[in-house]
Amino acid sequence: MELKRQLMIFVETEVLPAIVNLGSSEHRNFIVEVFEYLCNNGHLHTMDLLAKTMVDPGNEYPLDLKPVLKINEFKSIYNAVALKCA
């Protein structure tokens, strides 16, 4: 249990922020691939956490950078993933 807790802390503090930082338009394909992988492998909780983090990454990010994904980018990623995960 302790190892699982440490892994979750690592993912939430290191991995998710790294992916969030790739959330700009030029890395859109990577983000789509991550969401597709999570969807296709049944990791819906992780996909939900990632989406929420990309919408509001927390207090470490200045207000002018929130949300990391703009609405049009989020819609585009959602539509691309929804078609493949349906």
Backbone as CSV, one residue per row, in Angstrom:
resi,resn,N_x,N_y,N_z,CA_x,CA_y,CA_z,C_x,C_y,C_z
1,MET,0.820,-1.199,0.000,0.000,0.000,0.000,0.862,1.261,0.000
2,GLU,1.930,1.223,0.771,2.813,2.389,0.847,3.456,2.667,-0.514
3,LEU,3.862,1.619,-1.220,4.468,1.791,-2.535,3.459,2.385,-3.519
4,LYS,2.212,1.938,-3.447,1.169,2.482,-4.310,0.942,3.961,-4.007
5,ARG,0.930,4.320,-2.744,0.744,5.722,-2.354,1.894,6.579,-2.876
6,GLN,3.123,6.087,-2.757,4.287,6.824,-3.240,4.246,6.984,-4.762
7,LEU,3.805,5.935,-5.448,3.691,6.003,-6.897,2.649,7.032,-7.308
8,MET,1.515,7.063,-6.618,0.475,8.051,-6.926,0.972,9.468,-6.688
9,ILE,1.721,9.668,-5.624,2.285,10.992,-5.354,3.245,11.381,-6.469
10,PHE,4.079,10.433,-6.910,5.021,10.709,-7.995,4.282,11.074,-9.276
11,VAL,3.257,10.308,-9.610,2.503,10.579,-10.833,1.836,11.943,-10.760
12,GLU,1.221,12.256,-9.627,0.503,13.522,-9.500,1.435,14.729,-9.423
13,THR,2.641,14.552,-8.882,3.537,15.701,-8.722,4.582,15.828,-9.826
14,GLU,4.890,14.742,-10.534,5.936,14.788,-11.551,5.416,14.492,-12.960
15,VAL,4.679,13.407,-13.105,4.258,12.974,-14.438,3.155,13.881,-14.989
16,LEU,2.098,14.091,-14.217,1.005,14.940,-14.701,1.463,16.360,-15.036
17,PRO,2.249,17.008,-14.185,2.720,18.341,-14.571,3.550,18.337,-15.855
18,ALA,4.338,17.287,-16.085,5.116,17.202,-17.320,4.190,17.101,-18.528
19,ILE,3.132,16.301,-18.404,2.173,16.174,-19.502,1.393,17.469,-19.680
20,VAL,1.028,18.100,-18.587,0.307,19.367,-18.660,1.136,20.408,-19.399
21,ASN,2.436,20.427,-19.151,3.305,21.389,-19.833,3.387,21.132,-21.330
22,LEU,3.039,19.926,-21.770,3.002,19.614,-23.197,1.650,19.935,-23.805
23,GLY,0.771,20.536,-23.050,-0.597,20.771,-23.485,-0.784,21.876,-24.492
24,SER,0.274,22.375,-25.049,0.127,23.444,-26.036,-0.215,22.851,-27.402
25,SER,-0.603,23.677,-28.317,-1.071,23.240,-29.633,-0.053,22.391,-30.380
26,GLU,1.214,22.732,-30.267,2.208,21.996,-31.051,2.394,20.558,-30.568
27,HIS,1.915,20.243,-29.371,2.020,18.886,-28.846,0.658,18.196,-28.771
28,ARG,-0.317,18.717,-29.495,-1.678,18.201,-29.436,-1.743,16.712,-29.755
29,ASN,-1.001,16.261,-30.763,-1.050,14.844,-31.140,-0.594,13.950,-30.002
30,PHE,0.408,14.394,-29.263,0.872,13.604,-28.123,-0.223,13.489,-27.073
31,ILE,-0.882,14.589,-26.786,-1.953,14.589,-25.786,-3.090,13.674,-26.242
32,VAL,-3.439,13.726,-27.530,-4.485,12.846,-28.061,-4.073,11.393,-27.878
33,GLU,-2.826,11.062,-28.172,-2.350,9.685,-28.014,-2.411,9.234,-26.555
34,VAL,-2.067,10.119,-25.634,-2.134,9.768,-24.209,-3.576,9.475,-23.815
35,PHE,-4.505,10.352,-24.213,-5.915,10.137,-23.882,-6.444,8.858,-24.529
36,GLU,-6.063,8.603,-25.784,-6.508,7.384,-26.461,-5.991,6.146,-25.728
37,TYR,-4.733,6.171,-25.338,-4.166,5.027,-24.626,-4.920,4.774,-23.320
38,LEU,-5.144,5.842,-22.567,-5.847,5.697,-21.293,-7.256,5.162,-21.509
39,CYS,-7.931,5.673,-22.529,-9.296,5.249,-22.824,-9.324,3.785,-23.255
40,ASN,-8.453,3.414,-24.164,-8.456,2.058,-24.720,-8.027,0.998,-23.717
41,ASN,-7.340,1.392,-22.665,-6.856,0.430,-21.687,-7.604,0.502,-20.362
42,GLY,-8.745,1.190,-20.367,-9.613,1.192,-19.196,-9.136,2.052,-18.034
43,HIS,-8.290,3.015,-18.297,-7.774,3.882,-17.237,-8.585,5.178,-17.181
44,LEU,-9.874,5.036,-16.984,-10.762,6.198,-17.032,-10.528,7.158,-15.875
45,HIS,-10.202,6.631,-14.698,-9.921,7.506,-13.555,-8.692,8.374,-13.847
46,THR,-7.667,7.771,-14.407,-6.457,8.524,-14.746,-6.749,9.540,-15.834
47,MET,-7.565,9.153,-16.822,-7.928,10.073,-17.892,-8.695,11.262,-17.323
48,ASP,-9.603,11.002,-16.393,-10.366,12.066,-15.747,-9.448,12.998,-14.966
49,LEU,-8.523,12.419,-14.215,-7.571,13.223,-13.441,-6.707,14.086,-14.350
50,LEU,-6.245,13.513,-15.458,-5.424,14.272,-16.399,-6.211,15.424,-17.012
51,ALA,-7.447,15.151,-17.413,-8.274,16.208,-18.005,-8.518,17.336,-17.007
52,LYS,-8.836,16.982,-15.771,-9.063,18.011,-14.745,-7.797,18.816,-14.484
53,THR,-6.654,18.141,-14.471,-5.386,18.831,-14.227,-5.062,19.777,-15.375
54,MET,-5.395,19.381,-16.590,-5.116,20.252,-17.728,-6.050,21.445,-17.773
55,VAL,-7.244,21.292,-17.228,-8.170,22.425,-17.166,-7.763,23.371,-16.041
56,ASP,-7.429,22.824,-14.878,-6.980,23.648,-13.756,-5.766,22.989,-13.104
57,PRO,-4.555,23.374,-13.518,-3.351,22.725,-13.024,-2.957,23.088,-11.600
58,GLY,-3.694,23.979,-10.980,-3.396,24.304,-9.592,-2.796,25.683,-9.424
59,ASN,-2.444,25.991,-8.203,-1.974,27.333,-7.859,-0.572,27.637,-8.351
60,GLU,0.173,26.598,-8.790,1.533,26.834,-9.260,1.555,27.583,-10.595
61,TYR,0.440,27.545,-11.315,0.365,28.179,-12.627,-0.272,29.557,-12.502
62,PRO,0.304,30.555,-13.171,-0.309,31.887,-13.150,-1.662,31.883,-13.854
63,LEU,-2.505,32.809,-13.479,-3.863,32.861,-14.024,-3.886,33.000,-15.541
64,ASP,-2.912,33.686,-16.118,-2.928,33.877,-17.571,-2.617,32.588,-18.332
65,LEU,-2.128,31.552,-17.663,-1.865,30.262,-18.309,-2.978,29.249,-18.073
66,LYS,-3.985,29.626,-17.293,-5.099,28.710,-17.014,-6.253,29.011,-17.937
67,PRO,-6.970,28.071,-18.404,-6.640,26.656,-18.396,-5.492,26.386,-19.355
68,VAL,-4.735,25.323,-19.100,-3.616,24.977,-19.962,-4.132,24.701,-21.366
69,LEU,-5.188,23.914,-21.453,-5.836,23.668,-22.737,-6.950,24.679,-22.908
70,LYS,-6.915,25.373,-23.997,-7.996,26.302,-24.300,-9.220,25.497,-24.749
71,ILE,-10.375,26.101,-24.732,-11.624,25.395,-25.002,-11.596,24.717,-26.368
72,ASN,-11.138,25.417,-27.399,-11.117,24.813,-28.731,-10.168,23.629,-28.803
73,GLU,-9.015,23.719,-28.126,-8.074,22.609,-28.096,-8.688,21.423,-27.367
74,PHE,-9.350,21.698,-26.240,-9.966,20.628,-25.464,-11.056,19.935,-26.273
75,LYS,-11.886,20.714,-26.973,-12.944,20.140,-27.807,-12.340,19.272,-28.895
76,SER,-11.285,19.743,-29.509,-10.638,19.003,-30.584,-10.075,17.678,-30.075
77,ILE,-9.419,17.703,-28.932,-8.878,16.481,-28.349,-10.010,15.557,-27.932
78,TYR,-11.032,16.105,-27.303,-12.168,15.299,-26.871,-12.814,14.595,-28.064
79,ASN,-13.045,15.340,-29.140,-13.685,14.756,-30.321,-12.816,13.662,-30.936
80,ALA,-11.515,13.888,-31.013,-10.610,12.881,-31.577,-10.611,11.611,-30.735
81,VAL,-10.593,11.761,-29.440,-10.566,10.594,-28.550,-11.932,9.921,-28.492
82,ALA,-13.000,10.710,-28.449,-14.349,10.151,-28.354,-14.670,9.260,-29.554
83,LEU,-14.216,9.639,-30.733,-14.472,8.830,-31.911,-13.783,7.479,-31.818
84,LYS,-12.588,7.461,-31.265,-11.808,6.220,-31.194,-12.178,5.370,-29.985
85,CYS,-12.733,5.985,-28.949,-13.040,5.244,-27.712,-14.505,4.863,-27.618
86,ALA,-15.284,5.229,-28.593,-16.721,4.951,-28.533,-17.032,3.489,-28.744
